Amino acid sequence: MRKDKIRNLAIVAHIDHGKTTLIDSIFKAAQTFEEHVKTVERVMDSGALERERGITIRSKPCTVEWRGYRINIIDTPGHADFSGEVERVLSTVDSVILIVDANEGPMPQTRYVLKHALSIGMKPLLFINKVDRPGADPQGALNATFDLFFELGATDEQADFPVLYGSGLAGWAVKDLADSGRDSMDDLFQAIIDHVPAPDVKPEAPFLMQVSTLAWNEYVGRIGCGKILQGSIRKGDPFLRTSTRWLSNDHSGDNWEVTGTETARVAQLWVTRGLERTEVDEVGAGDIVWLTGANEIDIGDVFSSPDLEKEALRLPPLSIEEPTVSMFFLVNSGPFAGHEGQAITLRQLKARLEREMHVNVSLRMEDLGRPDGVKVSGRGELQLGILIEEMRREGMEFCVSKPEVITETRGGQLMEPCEQLIIDVPDEYQGVVFEKLARRKGRVKNLENQARGLLRIEFEIPTRGLIGYRGEFLTDTRGLGIMSNCFTGYTPWAGELSGRGRGALVSLDTGEATAYQLENLQERGTLFIAPLEPVYCGMIIGENSRPGDMPCNPTKKKQQTNHRSATKEMTTRLDVPRRMSLEKAMEWIENDELVEVTPQSVRLRKAILDEQERRKASRRGPEKA
């Protein structure tokens, strides 16, 4: 297809502003699928975890045809933990559709993706979504977005952006809200054709492309994806892979170098048609393609024709976001190891994490010499939690430690990652929010009344201050509050934070928990287990009502005698136990505790199971322990 008939764009927005739902309507309007093909909602969220959680985890390309034009669209994640993937995707496309919720307006991730799009010279197309919802304020959302453009330093040309209004769920888009013809997506398609530029490529020049996304296949290894900047290539043709890296954290200018080259041949080529990846024999300039054949492929690698001049290869590396949160992945050493899944060895654990890093380049794995595990770093709790859940569903058993932030020392000063936190909360709950976030070193930056009983509060808070707060926030606001955050950079260390404040109920014996003993224990705290559940020595069975851990024996049975008991007719009454999900468990534990993850259960335990050994370790101190 001629390059002037191709449009490459990405859809970017804050989480839950309707990116994936809009693509559903685009597919229907373009009649991408045959009438007999049954499709589901949020068809781009193909992963099981994506469908369960209602979020996009990995960016995915798709293609639609409309009136002779080929439109390549990339659906991007909206959560801040996956924002680095959005940065790399923007290097592949020529423009973006920025979606803004007509009710919420611009949010932290909206600012992040828009700032990056403007910095590389893009002119976004604004789509104000959910205008048919009760309480929607499309004009207010437009004004707030316009202010955000100028706040981020947009040029006059960038600020003169096209605007569409519509509903991704209902499947319509219009240029003017006064338009009564709300039954098609034609205005959106026409805006894409008119305002998204055709790829700036050179079809007749030698082949050149840069890898922006990775995939993995057990048979062919890594697969590189990117836009062909010039020329064409066929299956079996030779090409040169050039690897580069930045020389410092200042990712700008010519502060980079070539680290290696490799000559290879194209083994397979794919392009996206609809949702499917289709193998082809030849691709040309402007296409977004998947290519394999090199022994190693990394983000930012340049694929080129072997006879291309070296000066033409001056493409700087793509920035890969640095991790901000780390935790230890450990081999399961508990008494129940192997009962509910596959008890993996350290070698198997490393192999699984290395396979993940073939695709997810924002993860880091460090072998610190521990005989039982490795340190894994990522962009946030959610990213690491997704990885843990995927490994768990593959049948693996292992343990993880409490998430910790990654600090840096700059100019002799200790620095830590910081977040922009925006909270929408009913007026009656603002007091408890201010109180809790003040303890977590949060600083108020802005306060705005939303005029519908809601208060929007903007905080600047250390990343470690948010670990464990989301569940507490939902409880404090009775589920009516909304919080969103985005990484903003590193700030000076804000000081120590108070811990959990309450201890744990720790089992002293191994066996099945009894209702008789749990009834007595529930008066001393909140239980995490029910009767007849197996427990082991060192396992945490509940939360103590006071600071400090309380050893207990939940397996103790009622003594049997020949005498009639005075309490024989009394029934046992137990409260419903607090069930700990993986995310809640990661938030709840302290530094001397672990989360044991199996395909069937999530258990909490002490890092040192034996009570006497824990006491000795506490006397030695945390450094020596």
Steps between C-alpha positions, in 0.01 A plus 500: 500500500623852420638681802248786462224245562648383832430653842690389813368619835475401868210545739616641834311601813480466875382164634124433455444791260384260226789416264423131446124557484550762228698252293206256526278762336765575236506131405120492468485820297773382262338154475833337579339168594262292293137496615522137614807565717408533866697763689514593868517835676848654527625264231852652519533385863576145395684386814311330783636744759413797278140386471466427872648829616359714220838655416739489207837356603688484170468717191354322197473607134196454280406609148175620342418592140277800423424639155829387351716603797688265730493621861747334739390558860695410816304456822718608794485438877350774715651410836808688617694177563503430125561857383846423363343277237296799381820702450648237270178454304487872420828465310319266258193711416445841341229634730276410794135512592490646849186384682369708790204401717231772481428446869850480651697718260881469467660269759864419594561250219338742252768753590778242470414366153410844363829646621695231317293531181551878492874468569555294183299745289169318464170681451243292692137451406275550806203270556277596794336174601189409702317825421168317534559415867306678778708783644727521195657841430652483150574873485670495839711200394597681177600817687705303754676309219570826313657644816708183535635539146635846578624393841710232329647749252301412188570708190223704337466233231473219756245696704281534190395135536186344346228404751237228481228409747343162536440178685733206445246267661205616287716519187461855371715809452416855385693822442230712661285407799207677335509238224203266541645226276648290777503165323842445340877539535545666158605835650778326695626311194494819292689691770766228502539521121509881503716570805728198552795540260604219270826326601807715429692225325718444192372202298790496253787525753681199655314313776500655851285445813536528879361249753248652744319189631603141567319167484621150583451164334643175634598389148651815346598697813457876522292683238554871438217736407531848353413731213703474178651845453625445147529236232358149497614150592406147402511170683854357475668837435814583702492788748728662755402526868666793681476523881541831685487625858491829689823600673325666797157567649475816290319352200550787260722611213784279380570358845491138374720241330480190280556184703495235230390388155378171357421386146192277468229394258129556529343174621138615523298817442159585641256790470176557689170467314202558726605332824704222346872494433535388136822365349604667173795474258572873455440825687560862405554847642230620740391151608510395866657155483624211714836357397724217620830351393765657723648308794426782745250786471464786748291815528652777285696266269531627142436259212644621171616393158866386513598754231343797680753770585596526867388863521145390420502282812516795740184403686529558876402219741146489635468585868406211728335607823697431814334290774393665824380205713675170579425180689660160553367190322594200714476122477218368720663346808179444698374163625221498238732550200385288207157417647298733275730566205848459358770567761761669278875520555706819479613403150139463383405830665781683319407336167138614532599858586751511213225389262282785627779750442518394134174693452470733802817707475405726793562213746842445657630185672802510732675197644632625834654168595209373709465121477118521508399781266562810289405867512247617238435868426217664306301818455255439782299263715250427223763396245665263746160373618401416141823302455441309826142417400610374156765273656248376754254404226775305328504268802806637681551530875734765642525779759531877461614769743358843578536752211767765561581818308832541320695801627784696340775724635552823307754756614529329836124522561269198525221515239183292472228460232203734530144483368228742401183378673153627410208403722128556438318453829161601650525798733420299814810278458758770430614513865612139521673527160700805609591330827618173346699660217667748734637201694631363170687827422245621245495874423191676365566677169150596393141486623195531278127471564334295226158657571322163525587403855852393408832652592805456274827509695844488338789371710872457454598186688795257512439173317556303822221702661251343256606140567212345691276806486253411223303244702503727804373789286205299366408399856526856632280641220249210501600422141387842375847653452707488181879524504752508215872559502790552261877493550648850474869457585739488796482733801703521824430229760193605698586315823394176661139379481315329781446126454183294501427585862364155582670167543420156364350184646768238427436126523723291727389160369421314178162341434136596438351807665214425741186704553546459878834686499412751227205618709742591777752659262250725322466697823868595467494612138369446147532150353612419145403129511194282562462172692660184352744703288856361518755720677868458580748632752593859409189559287309825563136421572373847585567859605560577865291780651813645663856576385736206511459139387306249709598130476197271519389145433193493272508117484419448869197274554247500782606261773295181513393372845240265649326791672222705349625850413311800633532664156398194298181655364672825392567526126821636348456837336770618261532825309549482124880494443668776306616335179831637371531536126845516342496881485373538856760254628784688326380823658448353850828320570803654672870456422535178706201333331433332165203418278484133399338476157358173366247425221228449763595713802661823613653457846692736724799378698803615691828498309647295788246233592642382832400714801835458680699589188288815451580612854870444447490693172315792662769520771776499237332787315370525141845549345653186649178300464 
